Amino acid sequence: MSKIQNTIDAIVNQGTLPLYFNSDENKTIAILRSLYKVGIKAVEYTSRGPEALSNFKKMIEVRNAEMPDMLLGIGTIKNLAQAETYYLAGADFFISPGFVPEVASFLISKEVLYAPGCMTPTEIIAAENAGVQFIKLFPGNILGPDFMSGIKDVFPNLTFMPTGGVDTTKTSIQSWFNAGVSAVGMGSKLISKKVMEYEEYDTIEKETKNVLEIIENLRKG
């Protein structure tokens, strides 16, 4: 099985992809440990500040020492230079807010998962034709589950995950899975600025555990 398929399987099996950024290295690592503690095996760290690269390198270091089965992805990749930098830093997968053809070409040639954000069938077709297998529906709160239901049959070979606007409630998660997604990306609804600011790691663990249980129960039917 390909490395790309292995990464897709890890995210799909988990059913959710937690994503966050914090400028503080210590908080960044503490959040990573909290997520791992409750069974998370794939995390997206978003490249949204000057500290992102050094923090990500530290995450890789800690992962290698403590969490050998954790996949660390980088998000908010908008150009080839960023992709090359984080590839050298050891990122396991890459996520963009939009589809960047040269990033797709570079990463697919390296056998690394690239998940671009798409909002229209045109963008999804362009990504699929470039060899992309995993699509981030973004922003999820604007598109909604009905969009997924409407396009699902047109793209039977693609895996979809919404990011943005997915709540930690059963109703929200179920509506997306019923529409045909394979996982849900969760940022501030799961790891809020307040929770990070006050270092409420127990809350992150509790909420993440709850989300994983909701997804597991939904899949059991």
C-alpha positions as CSV (number, residue, x, y, z in Angstrom):
1,M,0.0,0.0,0.0
2,S,1.2,3.5,-0.8
3,K,2.4,6.0,1.8
4,I,-0.4,8.4,0.6
5,Q,-3.0,5.7,1.1
6,N,-1.6,4.8,4.5
7,T,-2.0,8.5,5.6
8,I,-5.6,8.7,4.2
9,D,-6.4,5.5,6.1
10,A,-5.0,6.8,9.4
11,I,-7.2,10.0,9.1
12,V,-10.3,8.1,8.0
13,N,-9.9,5.5,10.7
14,Q,-9.7,8.2,13.3
15,G,-12.7,10.0,11.7
16,T,-11.5,13.4,12.8
17,L,-8.5,15.6,12.2
18,P,-7.7,18.0,15.0
19,L,-6.0,21.2,13.9
20,Y,-4.5,24.0,15.8
21,F,-1.7,26.7,16.0
22,N,-0.2,28.3,19.1
23,S,2.8,30.6,19.1
24,D,4.0,29.1,22.4
25,E,6.2,26.1,21.9
26,N,5.4,24.6,25.3
27,K,1.6,24.9,24.8
28,T,2.0,23.5,21.3
29,I,3.7,20.4,22.7
30,A,1.3,20.1,25.6
31,I,-1.7,20.1,23.3
32,L,0.0,17.4,21.1
33,R,0.5,15.2,24.1
34,S,-3.1,15.7,25.2
35,L,-4.4,14.6,21.8
36,Y,-2.1,11.6,21.7
37,K,-3.1,10.6,25.2
38,V,-6.7,10.0,24.1
39,G,-5.9,8.1,21.0
40,I,-5.3,10.7,18.2
41,K,-2.8,9.4,15.7
42,A,-2.9,12.3,13.1
43,V,-2.8,16.0,13.8
44,E,-2.7,19.1,11.6
45,Y,-0.6,22.0,12.8
46,T,-1.4,25.2,10.9
47,S,1.4,27.4,9.6
48,R,-0.1,30.7,10.7
49,G,2.6,32.6,12.5
50,P,6.4,33.2,12.5
51,E,6.9,30.6,15.2
52,A,5.1,27.8,13.2
53,L,8.2,26.3,11.6
54,S,10.3,26.1,14.8
55,N,7.3,24.8,16.8
56,F,6.7,22.2,14.1
57,K,10.3,21.0,14.2
58,K,9.9,20.6,18.0
59,M,6.7,18.6,17.5
60,I,8.6,16.3,15.1
61,E,11.4,15.9,17.7
62,V,8.9,15.0,20.5
63,R,6.9,12.8,18.2
64,N,10.0,10.8,17.3
65,A,10.9,10.4,21.0
66,E,7.4,9.7,22.4
67,M,4.8,9.0,19.7
68,P,6.2,6.8,16.9
69,D,2.8,6.1,15.5
70,M,1.7,9.8,15.3
71,L,1.4,11.5,11.9
72,L,2.1,15.2,11.9
73,G,0.7,17.3,9.1
74,I,1.1,20.9,8.2
75,G,-1.8,23.2,7.2
76,T,-2.3,26.6,5.6
77,I,0.3,25.7,2.9
78,K,-0.2,28.3,0.1
79,N,2.9,28.0,-2.1
80,L,5.7,25.7,-3.2
81,A,8.4,27.3,-1.0
82,Q,6.3,26.5,2.1
83,A,5.7,23.0,1.0
84,E,9.4,22.4,0.3
85,T,10.4,23.9,3.7
86,Y,8.0,21.7,5.7
87,Y,8.8,18.6,3.6
88,L,12.4,19.0,4.7
89,A,11.2,19.5,8.3
90,G,9.5,16.1,8.1
91,A,5.8,16.8,7.7
92,D,3.8,13.6,7.0
93,F,1.0,15.3,5.1
94,F,0.1,18.7,3.8
95,I,-3.2,20.7,3.8
96,S,-4.0,23.9,1.9
97,P,-6.9,26.4,2.1
98,G,-7.1,26.2,-1.7
99,F,-5.8,24.1,-4.5
100,V,-2.1,24.9,-5.5
101,P,-1.1,22.9,-8.6
102,E,2.6,23.1,-8.1
103,V,2.3,22.0,-4.5
104,A,0.2,19.0,-5.6
105,S,2.8,18.1,-8.2
106,F,5.7,18.4,-5.8
107,L,4.1,16.3,-3.0
108,I,2.6,13.6,-5.1
109,S,6.0,13.1,-6.7
110,K,7.3,12.5,-3.2
111,E,4.5,10.1,-2.3
112,V,3.2,12.5,0.4
113,L,-0.5,13.2,0.9
114,Y,-1.7,16.6,-0.2
115,A,-5.3,17.7,0.7
116,P,-6.3,21.0,-0.9
117,G,-9.2,23.0,0.2
118,C,-11.9,23.2,-2.4
119,M,-15.2,25.0,-2.6
120,T,-16.5,24.3,-6.1
121,P,-16.8,21.2,-8.4
122,T,-14.4,23.0,-10.8
123,E,-11.7,23.1,-8.1
124,I,-12.3,19.5,-7.1
125,I,-12.1,18.4,-10.8
126,A,-8.8,20.3,-11.2
127,A,-7.4,18.7,-8.0
128,E,-8.5,15.2,-9.0
129,N,-7.0,15.6,-12.5
130,A,-3.7,16.5,-10.8
131,G,-3.7,13.2,-8.9
132,V,-5.1,14.5,-5.6
133,Q,-7.1,11.8,-3.7
134,F,-8.2,13.6,-0.5
135,I,-10.2,16.9,-0.6
136,K,-10.8,19.3,2.2
137,L,-14.2,21.0,1.8
138,F,-13.5,24.5,2.9
139,P,-15.0,26.5,4.4
140,G,-17.4,23.8,5.7
141,N,-19.7,26.2,7.5
142,I,-20.4,28.0,4.1
143,L,-20.7,24.8,2.1
144,G,-22.7,22.6,4.5
145,P,-23.6,18.9,4.4
146,D,-26.0,19.4,1.5
147,F,-23.2,20.4,-0.8
148,M,-21.4,17.2,0.0
149,S,-24.6,15.2,-0.7
150,G,-25.0,17.0,-4.0
151,I,-21.5,16.2,-5.3
152,K,-20.8,12.8,-3.7
153,D,-21.8,10.7,-6.7
154,V,-19.8,12.8,-9.1
155,F,-16.5,12.0,-7.3
156,P,-16.7,8.3,-6.2
157,N,-12.9,7.9,-6.0
158,L,-12.2,10.9,-3.7
159,T,-12.1,11.1,0.0
160,F,-13.7,14.2,1.6
161,M,-13.3,16.0,4.9
162,P,-14.9,19.3,5.8
163,T,-13.0,21.9,7.9
164,G,-14.6,25.0,9.4
165,G,-17.9,25.0,11.2
166,V,-18.0,21.4,12.3
167,D,-19.3,21.4,15.9
168,T,-18.4,18.8,18.5
169,T,-22.0,17.7,18.8
170,K,-23.5,14.4,17.6
171,T,-26.0,16.3,15.4
172,S,-23.3,18.3,13.5
173,I,-20.9,15.3,13.1
174,Q,-23.7,13.0,12.0
175,S,-25.0,15.4,9.4
176,W,-21.6,15.4,7.7
177,F,-21.0,11.7,7.8
178,N,-24.6,11.0,6.6
179,A,-23.8,13.4,3.6
180,G,-20.8,11.2,2.7
181,V,-17.6,12.6,4.2
182,S,-15.0,10.2,5.6
183,A,-13.7,12.5,8.4
184,V,-14.2,15.9,9.9
185,G,-11.5,18.5,10.4
186,M,-11.9,20.3,13.8
187,G,-10.1,23.4,14.8
188,S,-11.4,26.1,17.2
189,K,-14.5,24.2,18.0
190,L,-12.4,21.5,19.5
191,I,-9.2,23.4,20.6
192,S,-10.4,27.0,21.3
193,K,-8.2,30.0,21.9
194,K,-9.6,30.2,25.5
195,V,-8.7,26.6,26.2
196,M,-5.2,27.1,24.9
197,E,-4.7,30.4,26.7
198,Y,-5.7,28.9,30.1
199,E,-3.9,25.6,29.4
200,E,-7.1,23.6,30.0
201,Y,-5.6,20.4,28.6
202,D,-8.1,18.2,30.5
203,T,-10.9,19.9,28.5
204,I,-9.1,19.2,25.2
205,E,-8.8,15.5,26.2
206,K,-12.4,15.3,27.3
207,E,-13.8,17.0,24.2
208,T,-11.6,14.9,21.8
209,K,-12.5,11.7,23.5
210,N,-16.2,12.6,23.2
211,V,-15.8,13.3,19.5
212,L,-14.0,10.0,18.9
213,E,-16.8,8.2,20.8
214,I,-19.5,9.9,18.7
215,I,-17.8,8.9,15.5
216,E,-17.3,5.3,16.7
217,N,-21.0,5.0,17.7
218,L,-22.1,6.5,14.4
219,R,-20.1,3.9,12.5
220,K,-21.5,1.1,14.5
221,G,-25.0,2.3,13.4
